[in-house]
Amino acid sequence: MELNQMQRSFLEYTDALFREGFLDSQFSQLYQLQDESNPEFVIEVVSLFFEDSERLINDLSSALDQPDVDFKKIDAHVHQLKGSSSSIGAQRVKNSCITFRNFCEVQNTDGCVRCLQQVKQEYLLIKSKLEALFQLEKQIVAAGGSINMVDSMN
């Protein structure tokens, strides 16, 4: 695939992620913080999000498996996951966390279990989509090109 076509594919794919509600403006703001001195900034931040999210999802699974569910603990984990997903612009994960917190508030175990499944699904979707996006970005950079995300997201 030639460079112009790869760049066009990158921008079209990114636009689709915004249109479909996977990402919000916070993601484009992350790209605005990336520059020549730190060309891997977005990938590093999102990788940390992936690590934190997997740990939090595992913690939530364990907490919901307990015979005596600690809703305050679950809510704290969900709040943390909501914050980290919000910080990278993972809109659908964030929105799932908002619903999850509502079920924590009323101490609805079944609702929390359903929400955890939804959060996991949204997390796995955004993870695979961002990994594909970053793979395309690496191919563009390897071909001598660059990404001008700011133009496409405004």
BAFI-3210 file (N, C-alpha, C; in Angstrom, 3 decimals, decimal comma, padded with zeros to 6 digits):
// residues 154
n [1|2|3|4|5|6|7|8|9|10|11|12|13|14|15|16|17|18|19|20|21|22|23|24|25|26|27|28|29|30|31|32|33|34|35|36|37|38|39|40|41|42|43|44|45|46|47|48|49|50|51|52|53|54|55|56|57|58|59|60|61|62|63|64|65|66|67|68|69|70|71|72|73|74|75|76|77|78|79|80|81|82|83|84|85|86|87|88|89|90|91|92|93|94|95|96|97|98|99|100|101|102|103|104|105|106|107|108|109|110|111|112|113|114|115|116|117|118|119|120|121|122|123|124|125|126|127|128|129|130|131|132|133|134|135|136|137|138|139|140|141|142|143|144|145|146|147|148|149|150|151|152|153|154]
n.u [000,853|000,600|002,059|000,356|-002,150|-002,162|-002,109|-004,537|-006,262|-005,753|-006,791|-009,480|-010,231|-009,839|-011,704|-014,046|-013,991|-014,551|-017,084|-018,603|-018,673|-016,677|-014,447|-013,715|-013,300|-011,146|-009,251|-008,174|-007,008|-004,969|-003,251|-002,466|-000,651|001,500|004,741|007,792|009,760|008,681|007,608|006,162|004,208|001,288|000,828|002,198|000,697|-001,830|-001,168|-000,602|-003,176|-004,404|-003,074|-003,821|-006,617|-007,057|-006,144|-007,951|-010,416|-010,045|-009,848|-012,436|-013,940|-013,105|-013,998|-016,761|-017,247|-017,194|-018,791|-019,927|-020,586|-018,673|-019,722|-018,746|-016,030|-016,105|-017,316|-015,271|-013,250|-014,569|-014,939|-012,287|-011,628|-013,411|-012,359|-009,774|-010,447|-011,834|-009,760|-008,248|-010,043|-011,780|-014,726|-017,028|-016,353|-016,132|-018,819|-020,121|-019,097|-020,309|-022,990|-022,532|-021,669|-024,057|-025,520|-023,919|-024,407|-027,061|-026,687|-026,978|-026,340|-026,677|-027,099|-024,616|-022,936|-023,818|-023,135|-020,364|-019,735|-020,461|-018,669|-016,255|-016,594|-016,739|-014,239|-012,500|-013,180|-012,394|-009,714|-008,787|-009,376|-007,823|-005,282|-005,109|-005,201|-002,809|-000,974|-001,248|-000,399|002,301|003,201|002,924|004,759|007,086|007,248|008,119|006,356|004,014|001,661|-001,034|-003,035|-004,526|-005,673|-007,587|-009,427|-010,811]
n.v [-001,179|002,196|005,228|007,601|006,420|004,803|006,802|008,054|005,916|005,651|008,079|007,858|005,558|006,455|008,569|007,040|005,706|007,809|008,638|006,335|006,388|005,259|006,715|009,953|013,568|013,788|011,923|013,016|015,230|014,043|013,310|015,846|016,454|014,969|014,988|015,614|015,204|013,297|010,909|008,578|009,032|008,858|006,129|005,076|006,129|005,019|002,317|002,082|002,559|000,210|-001,741|-000,939|-001,118|-003,856|-004,927|-003,706|-004,715|-007,433|-007,253|-006,357|-008,554|-010,484|-009,265|-009,262|-011,946|-012,674|-014,012|-012,151|-009,253|-006,344|-003,379|-000,775|-001,065|-002,153|-000,022|001,866|000,740|000,776|003,511|004,331|003,031|004,318|006,907|006,535|005,607|007,788|009,643|008,901|009,097|006,991|006,565|004,800|002,845|004,419|005,329|002,891|002,394|004,404|003,561|001,168|002,145|003,195|000,877|-000,101|001,792|001,271|-001,183|-003,562|-006,637|-008,442|-006,607|-005,339|-007,450|-007,875|-005,380|-005,491|-007,404|-005,953|-003,793|-005,197|-006,143|-003,721|-002,696|-004,645|-004,317|-001,588|-001,840|-003,643|-002,121|000,205|-000,936|-001,816|000,670|001,834|000,080|000,617|003,266|002,875|001,597|003,674|005,559|004,031|003,945|006,411|008,454|010,656|011,358|013,489|014,143|016,158|017,805|016,131|015,699|017,910]
n.w [000,000|-000,878|000,504|000,620|000,410|002,690|004,671|004,158|004,719|007,451|008,464|007,671|009,090|011,709|011,761|011,549|014,016|015,717|014,758|015,306|018,001|019,567|020,279|021,736|021,850|023,590|022,826|020,461|021,611|023,040|020,950|020,177|022,101|021,476|020,037|018,122|020,051|021,663|020,151|020,565|022,374|022,500|022,031|024,242|026,416|025,901|026,040|028,761|029,693|028,717|030,295|032,938|032,717|032,234|034,637|036,429|035,473|036,004|038,801|039,344|038,463|040,326|042,712|042,312|042,390|044,990|047,929|049,642|048,467|048,056|047,526|047,664|047,199|044,619|043,265|043,553|041,947|039,457|039,161|038,904|036,504|034,806|034,909|033,768|031,209|030,270|030,209|027,977|026,001|025,462|024,791|024,757|026,626|028,894|029,086|029,604|032,106|033,583|033,685|035,056|037,551|038,474|039,029|041,093|043,033|043,783|044,748|043,186|042,374|040,163|038,076|038,159|037,392|034,773|033,706|034,000|032,071|029,799|029,979|029,702|027,067|025,588|026,229|025,091|022,412|021,882|022,426|020,417|018,156|018,526|018,592|015,941|014,664|015,622|014,520|011,812|011,871|012,569|010,239|008,413|009,411|009,174|006,443|005,925|006,278|008,001|010,639|010,663|012,776|013,955|011,973|010,859|012,863|013,646]
ca.u [000,000|001,424|001,991|-000,858|-003,292|-002,111|-002,505|-005,974|-006,894|-005,618|-007,738|-010,843|-010,447|-009,975|-013,007|-015,078|-013,973|-015,261|-018,499|-019,246|-018,700|-015,609|-013,525|-014,207|-012,290|-009,973|-008,258|-007,471|-006,185|-003,744|-002,375|-001,916|000,465|002,605|005,583|009,031|010,539|008,054|006,744|005,388|003,417|-000,078|000,918|002,581|-000,441|-002,881|-000,674|-000,841|-004,622|-004,681|-002,599|-004,682|-007,969|-007,071|-006,025|-009,217|-011,459|-009,798|-010,233|-013,903|-014,423|-012,862|-014,866|-018,145|-017,321|-017,220|-020,138|-020,410|-020,087|-018,324|-020,079|-017,870|-014,784|-016,417|-017,519|-013,959|-012,591|-015,287|-014,623|-010,921|-011,694|-014,098|-011,402|-008,703|-011,017|-012,136|-008,515|-007,745|-011,133|-012,493|-016,068|-017,986|-015,952|-016,534|-020,281|-020,463|-018,738|-021,327|-024,112|-022,041|-021,677|-025,457|-025,891|-023,199|-025,088|-028,258|-026,201|-027,617|-025,280|-026,931|-026,836|-023,156|-022,364|-024,134|-022,318|-018,974|-019,640|-020,520|-017,385|-015,245|-016,815|-016,341|-012,783|-011,850|-013,413|-011,535|-008,317|-008,459|-009,447|-006,654|-004,097|-005,105|-004,856|-001,386|-000,242|-001,272|000,472|003,696|003,498|003,061|006,035|008,149|007,315|008,628|005,258|003,644|000,231|-001,497|-004,313|-005,251|-006,472|-008,721|-010,356|-011,453]
ca.v [000,000|003,395|006,098|008,432|005,546|004,425|007,969|008,221|004,830|005,995|009,149|007,318|004,638|007,297|009,238|006,036|005,467|008,941|008,576|005,193|006,625|004,585|007,736|011,321|014,604|013,606|011,167|013,954|016,077|013,279|013,451|017,206|016,477|014,188|015,748|014,935|014,815|012,109|010,423|007,412|009,458|008,330|004,670|004,802|006,438|004,027|001,040|002,134|002,378|-001,215|-002,463|-000,583|-001,626|-005,311|-005,161|-003,306|-005,672|-008,645|-006,934|-006,312|-009,942|-011,112|-008,650|-009,691|-013,383|-012,886|-014,267|-010,906|-008,250|-005,036|-002,437|000,400|-001,460|-002,275|001,334|002,519|000,201|001,277|004,944|004,415|002,634|005,412|008,007|006,256|005,541|009,173|010,369|008,618|009,312|005,737|007,013|003,725|002,224|005,390|005,295|001,622|002,558|005,259|002,665|000,238|002,831|003,316|-000,404|-000,180|002,692|000,610|-002,497|-004,580|-007,557|-008,925|-005,473|-005,147|-008,547|-007,553|-004,220|-005,931|-008,032|-004,858|-003,076|-006,073|-006,155|-002,410|-002,592|-005,487|-003,673|-000,412|-002,299|-004,181|-001,029|001,072|-001,687|-001,754|002,048|002,045|-000,719|001,405|004,421|002,398|001,355|004,990|006,120|003,206|004,295|007,777|009,407|011,107|011,449|014,792|013,816|017,367|018,265|015,245|015,567|019,170]
ca.w [000,000|-000,947|001,671|000,626|000,648|004,115|005,466|003,947|005,474|008,868|008,778|007,522|010,211|012,900|011,666|011,844|015,467|016,319|014,343|015,951|019,442|020,316|020,769|021,799|021,599|024,447|022,059|019,580|022,474|023,319|019,776|020,159|023,052|020,906|019,120|017,730|021,237|022,243|019,069|020,996|023,530|022,505|022,189|025,631|027,294|025,656|026,579|030,214|029,836|028,527|031,494|034,071|032,484|032,432|036,081|037,056|035,076|036,805|040,185|039,385|038,375|041,638|043,724|042,087|042,673|046,436|048,450|050,248|047,520|048,616|046,461|047,734|046,534|043,189|042,759|043,472|040,745|038,275|039,090|038,379|035,093|034,112|034,790|032,804|029,859|029,926|029,938|026,625|025,054|025,167|025,166|025,037|027,898|029,924|029,230|030,276|033,523|034,211|033,971|036,075|038,846|038,908|039,651|042,371|043,958|044,322|045,204|042,355|041,951|038,798|037,192|038,131|036,604|033,361|033,330|033,856|030,750|028,823|030,069|029,080|025,624|025,048|026,380|024,077|021,112|021,697|022,404|019,095|017,182|018,698|018,156|014,469|014,315|015,892|013,543|010,581|012,114|012,482|008,820|007,783|009,867|008,579|005,013|005,830|006,398|009,344|010,909|011,094|013,381|014,346|010,841|010,584|013,983|014,004]
c.u [000,898|001,119|000,712|-002,094|-003,336|-002,565|-004,006|-006,747|-006,874|-006,673|-009,185|-011,186|-010,671|-011,321|-014,142|-015,143|-014,692|-016,756|-019,257|-019,217|-017,646|-014,688|-014,235|-013,023|-011,045|-008,870|-007,488|-006,588|-004,893|-002,751|-001,765|-000,736|001,692|003,405|006,862|009,838|009,951|007,066|005,868|004,418|002,042|-000,063|001,273|001,409|-001,529|-002,446|-000,853|-002,329|-004,987|-004,277|-003,515|-006,073|-008,047|-006,979|-007,356|-010,356|-011,284|-010,191|-011,756|-014,498|-014,278|-013,817|-016,320|-018,339|-017,408|-018,647|-020,765|-019,823|-019,883|-018,534|-019,225|-016,554|-015,001|-016,577|-016,184|-013,202|-013,239|-014,990|-013,235|-010,900|-012,368|-013,137|-010,330|-009,245|-011,368|-010,866|-007,922|-008,835|-011,871|-013,944|-017,022|-017,630|-016,404|-018,043|-020,758|-020,161|-019,761|-022,537|-023,753|-022,114|-023,100|-025,923|-025,157|-023,935|-026,315|-027,959|-026,915|-026,528|-025,476|-026,659|-025,345|-022,481|-022,611|-023,272|-020,855|-018,781|-019,629|-019,196|-016,287|-015,360|-016,356|-014,826|-012,069|-012,027|-012,465|-010,071|-007,952|-008,458|-008,234|-005,369|-003,980|-004,697|-003,355|-000,506|-000,154|-000,364|001,943|004,102|003,721|004,414|007,206|008,326|007,773|007,555|005,030|002,124|-000,074|-002,933|-005,158|-006,157|-007,726|-009,782|-011,052|-012,678]
c.v [001,241|004,335|006,938|007,612|005,104|005,590|008,217|007,165|005,128|007,030|008,667|006,399|005,434|008,007|008,269|005,756|006,596|008,870|007,479|005,292|005,881|005,607|009,080|012,289|014,460|012,855|012,099|014,897|015,365|013,431|014,845|017,334|015,736|015,078|014,971|014,457|013,577|011,523|009,223|007,750|008,789|006,822|004,316|005,024|005,383|002,652|000,975|001,955|000,898|-002,007|-002,207|-001,192|-003,119|-005,658|-004,844|-004,268|-006,984|-008,435|-006,913|-007,714|-010,641|-010,576|-009,093|-011,188|-013,687|-013,142|-013,006|-009,753|-006,897|-003,981|-001,180|000,117|-001,546|-000,889|002,069|002,040|000,749|002,768|005,146|004,074|003,719|006,579|007,746|006,155|006,949|009,926|010,064|008,796|008,054|005,898|005,880|002,973|003,131|005,333|004,013|001,704|003,414|004,404|001,705|000,892|003,005|002,022|-000,610|000,623|002,039|-000,827|-003,651|-005,487|-008,029|-007,815|-005,218|-006,216|-008,293|-006,383|-004,598|-006,589|-006,967|-004,087|-003,896|-006,041|-004,838|-002,227|-003,402|-004,903|-002,492|-000,826|-002,807|-003,071|-000,098|000,357|-001,676|-000,353|002,288|001,242|000,037|002,628|004,018|002,147|002,680|005,605|005,351|003,521|005,736|008,845|009,844|011,187|012,876|014,635|015,060|017,842|017,426|015,253|016,858|019,432]
c.w [000,000|000,216|001,726|000,943|002,118|004,993|005,353|004,750|006,975|009,256|008,674|008,691|011,505|012,908|012,011|013,349|016,217|016,012|015,090|017,479|020,240|020,980|020,853|021,673|022,471|023,704|021,127|020,394|022,864|022,169|019,700|021,111|022,531|019,949|018,828|018,942|021,921|021,228|019,443|022,129|023,594|022,726|023,631|026,588|027,139|026,160|028,092|030,519|029,707|029,772|032,682|033,924|032,724|033,910|036,772|036,710|035,838|038,259|040,336|039,322|039,715|042,692|043,561|042,338|044,168|046,907|049,071|049,430|048,216|047,521|046,479|047,005|045,017|042,578|042,614|042,231|039,473|038,081|038,481|036,886|034,259|033,892|033,762|031,385|029,373|029,524|028,565|025,572|024,643|025,625|025,530|026,316|029,036|030,161|029,905|031,770|034,264|034,601|035,109|037,458|039,377|039,582|040,979|043,435|044,591|044,771|044,505|041,767|040,515|037,774|037,047|037,271|035,114|032,875|033,159|032,492|029,646|028,800|029,408|027,569|024,998|025,133|025,290|022,673|020,903|021,660|021,008|018,041|017,305|018,306|016,636|014,002|014,496|014,931|012,216|010,714|012,002|011,040|008,086|008,136|009,247|007,093|004,810|005,956|007,829|009,425|011,316|011,566|013,610|013,208|010,666|011,667|014,362|013,177]
res [m|e|l|n|q|m|q|r|s|f|l|e|y|t|d|a|l|f|r|e|g|f|l|d|s|q|f|s|q|l|y|q|l|q|d|e|s|n|p|e|f|v|i|e|v|v|s|l|f|f|e|d|s|e|r|l|i|n|d|l|s|s|a|l|d|q|p|d|v|d|f|k|k|i|d|a|h|v|h|q|l|k|g|s|s|s|s|i|g|a|q|r|v|k|n|s|c|i|t|f|r|n|f|c|e|v|q|n|t|d|g|c|v|r|c|l|q|q|v|k|q|e|y|l|l|i|k|s|k|l|e|a|l|f|q|l|e|k|q|i|v|a|a|g|g|s|i|n|m|v|d|s|m|n]
***
